Amino acid sequence: VLLAGCNDVDTLVAYLGALTGRHPVILVPGGNAEHLRALETAYDPDVVVTGGDLHERRPGTAHDLHPDLALLLSTSGSTGSPKLVRLSTDNLAANAASIAQYLALTPADRAATTLPLHYCYGLSVLHSHLAVGASVVLTDLSVVDACFWELFERTGVTGLAGVPHTFDLLAASGFEDRDRPTLRTVTQAGGRMPPDRVVRFAELGQRRGWDLVVMYGQTEATARMAYLPPRLAASRPTAVGVPVPGGAFRLAPVEGYDEPGVGELV
């Protein structure tokens, strides 16, 4: 199933329905017809879903699909050309459970979709919350929109997720000047954030009553692979932290780099 959508109920229902029916999903952003046609040509999906409309291109499937395959997500290709990453049902479930464990998520938590669902980080916010019976506020609003913060307060959001650029927007939007009584956790991934910005937001959270959790991940590992315990954010702002529950890291030697503690992270 090729699913093109945004942070809305139609997209979410189509996605969860496909997963429940064991139909592998290629999840892509909506609104780009040319990109969608290119993907149809390249991957020949059996079903295309856009904006809540479902188009069945053939009965059954033309593909020999692996029984464990659940999701195909695009990666930017930091170690090669752009590609689709294959993820299994167990990949999604295990990563969601790990994230829910280290963030101590409960049914009382509520996240806002500050990131797109076709992005592995944004999708993992959805997975980890639904896995524990928590709630998700579906929105495409930016954190610089006054309407976003009205929605935030009206729905009692407890968790906010962002990439480094999100924190640039928060810094420019007056976020630091107001209390957010329901906010419990702010998470950051999607690239290295400058250490001084990490310290600034970690200390802000200490004053305002929420935790900053810096994380590291890759699409190939479903989403998040490491997290920095909030108590260390201000003192170790350059670190990606420790492996998520069930994960492990090692440094593999790299030719030409002989210094201790230097290598390729595996």
C-alpha positions in Angstrom: 0.0 0.0 0.0 1.4 3.4 -1.0 0.0 5.8 1.5 0.5 9.6 0.9 -0.9 11.8 3.6 -0.5 14.2 6.4 -1.1 14.4 10.2 -4.9 13.8 9.9 -7.4 11.1 10.9 -7.8 9.7 7.4 -4.1 9.1 7.0 -3.9 7.6 10.5 -6.8 5.2 10.0 -5.5 4.1 6.6 -2.0 3.4 8.1 -3.3 1.5 11.1 -5.8 -0.4 9.0 -3.0 -1.5 6.6 -0.7 -2.6 9.4 -3.6 -4.5 11.1 -4.4 -6.3 7.8 -0.7 -7.2 7.3 -0.4 -5.1 4.2 3.1 -3.5 3.9 3.0 0.3 3.7 5.2 2.8 1.9 4.5 5.9 3.8 5.2 9.2 2.0 4.3 12.9 2.2 1.1 14.0 0.5 0.7 17.0 -1.8 3.4 16.1 -4.4 1.7 14.3 -7.4 4.9 14.1 -9.4 6.7 12.4 -6.5 3.8 10.0 -6.0 3.8 9.0 -9.7 7.6 8.3 -9.5 7.1 6.0 -6.6 4.2 4.2 -8.3 6.5 3.6 -11.3 9.4 2.5 -9.1 7.6 0.2 -6.6 4.3 -0.7 -8.5 2.1 -0.7 -5.4 -1.1 -2.7 -5.4 -3.1 0.0 -3.6 -2.6 3.8 -3.5 -4.2 5.9 -0.7 -4.2 9.7 -1.0 -6.2 12.1 1.1 -8.5 9.4 2.3 -9.2 8.1 -1.2 -8.3 4.5 -1.9 -7.4 3.3 -5.4 -6.9 -0.5 -5.9 -4.7 -0.9 -8.9 -5.2 -4.7 -9.1 -6.9 -7.4 -7.2 -4.5 -9.1 -4.8 -0.8 -8.4 -5.1 1.8 -8.5 -7.9 4.6 -8.9 -5.3 6.3 -11.7 -3.4 6.1 -10.0 -0.1 8.1 -11.2 3.0 5.7 -12.2 5.7 7.4 -10.0 8.3 7.5 -6.8 6.2 5.3 -4.0 7.7 6.7 -0.7 6.6 9.0 1.0 4.0 10.3 4.4 5.0 12.5 6.7 3.0 15.9 7.6 4.3 18.0 10.6 3.1 20.9 8.3 2.4 23.6 9.7 4.8 25.8 6.6 3.8 24.7 6.4 0.2 21.9 7.2 -2.2 18.4 7.8 -1.0 16.6 4.5 -0.4 13.7 2.8 1.3 14.3 1.0 4.5 12.5 -2.3 5.2 11.0 -2.6 8.7 9.2 -5.6 10.2 6.3 -5.7 12.6 8.7 -6.7 15.3 10.9 -3.8 14.5 8.0 -1.3 15.0 6.7 -3.0 18.2 10.1 -3.4 19.9 11.2 0.2 19.2 7.8 1.6 20.3 8.1 -0.4 23.6 11.7 0.8 24.2 10.8 4.4 23.7 7.7 4.1 25.9 9.9 2.5 28.6 12.6 5.1 28.8 10.2 8.0 28.5 7.9 6.4 31.1 4.9 6.9 28.9 1.5 6.1 30.4 -2.2 6.3 29.2 -2.3 9.8 30.7 0.3 11.2 28.2 -0.7 13.1 25.1 1.7 14.1 22.3 1.2 16.7 19.5 2.3 15.8 16.0 4.9 18.4 15.6 6.7 16.2 13.0 5.3 14.5 9.9 4.2 10.9 10.2 6.2 9.9 7.1 9.4 10.8 9.1 10.6 8.0 11.3 10.9 10.2 14.3 7.4 11.6 13.9 6.0 8.1 13.3 7.8 6.7 16.4 6.0 9.4 18.5 2.7 7.9 17.3 3.8 4.3 17.8 5.2 4.7 21.3 2.1 6.6 22.5 -0.5 4.2 21.0 1.5 1.2 22.3 0.7 2.3 25.9 -2.8 3.6 25.3 -1.8 7.3 25.4 -3.2 10.0 23.1 -2.0 11.9 20.1 -3.2 15.3 19.0 -3.2 15.3 15.2 -2.1 18.7 13.7 0.0 20.1 10.9 0.3 23.4 12.7 3.8 24.8 13.3 5.1 25.7 16.8 5.3 29.3 15.7 1.5 29.4 15.1 -0.6 30.9 17.9 -3.3 28.4 17.0 -0.8 25.5 17.8 -0.4 26.8 21.4 -4.2 27.3 21.7 -4.6 23.6 20.7 -1.8 22.6 23.0 -3.5 24.2 26.0 -7.0 23.1 25.1 -6.0 19.4 24.7 -3.5 19.2 27.6 -0.4 18.1 25.6 2.2 16.5 27.8 4.9 15.7 25.2 6.6 17.8 22.5 9.0 16.4 19.9 11.4 18.4 17.7 14.4 18.4 15.5 17.1 21.2 15.9 15.1 23.5 13.6 12.1 23.1 15.9 14.1 24.5 18.8 15.2 27.4 16.7 11.5 28.2 16.1 10.7 27.7 19.8 13.4 30.1 20.8 12.0 32.7 18.4 8.4 32.2 19.3 8.4 33.1 23.0 8.2 29.5 24.2 10.7 30.3 27.0 8.6 33.1 28.4 5.5 31.0 29.4 4.7 28.2 31.7 3.2 25.1 30.1 1.7 23.3 33.1 0.7 20.1 31.3 4.1 19.7 29.6 6.1 16.8 31.0 8.7 15.9 28.3 10.4 17.6 25.4 12.4 15.3 23.1 15.0 16.2 20.5 16.5 14.1 17.7 16.9 14.4 13.9 20.4 15.8 13.9 23.0 17.3 16.3 21.8 20.3 18.3 24.4 22.8 19.4 25.6 22.0 22.9 24.8 25.5 24.2 21.2 25.1 22.9 20.9 21.7 24.7 22.1 23.3 28.0 19.7 26.3 27.5 16.6 24.1 27.0 17.7 21.6 29.7 18.0 24.4 32.3 14.7 25.9 31.1 13.0 22.5 31.6 14.4 22.3 35.1 12.9 25.7 35.9 9.6 25.0 34.2 9.0 21.4 35.4 9.7 19.3 32.3 12.5 17.1 31.1 14.6 17.5 27.9 15.5 14.2 26.4 18.1 14.3 23.7 18.1 11.3 21.4 19.9 9.7 18.5 18.4 7.4 15.8 18.4 6.2 12.3 15.5 5.1 10.0 17.3 1.7 9.5 16.8 1.0 13.2 13.1 2.1 13.1 13.7 5.3 14.9 15.5 6.0 18.1 18.6 4.1 19.2 20.0 6.2 22.1 18.8 8.7 24.6 20.5 11.0 27.1 19.0 10.8 30.6 17.5 14.2 31.4 19.7 14.6 34.5 22.8 14.6 32.3 21.5 17.0 29.6 23.0 20.1 31.1 26.4 18.5 32.0 26.9 16.3 28.9 25.3 18.2 26.1 27.5 16.7 23.4 26.5 13.1 24.1 23.9 11.0 22.4 23.4 9.1 25.6 22.9 5.4 26.3 21.3 2.7 24.1 17.5 2.3 24.3 16.3 -0.7 26.3 17.1 -3.8 24.3 19.8 -2.1 22.2 23.6 -2.0 22.2 26.4 0.0 20.7 30.0 -0.8 19.7 32.7 1.1 17.9 34.1 -0.7 14.9 37.6 0.1 13.7 38.0 2.4 10.7 41.1 2.4 8.6 43.2 5.5 9.0 41.7 6.3 12.5 43.8 4.8 15.2 42.9 7.0 18.2 41.3 5.3 21.2 37.5 5.6 21.3 37.3 6.6 17.6 35.5 4.4 15.1 32.2 3.7 13.3 29.2 3.4 15.6 27.4 0.1 15.1 
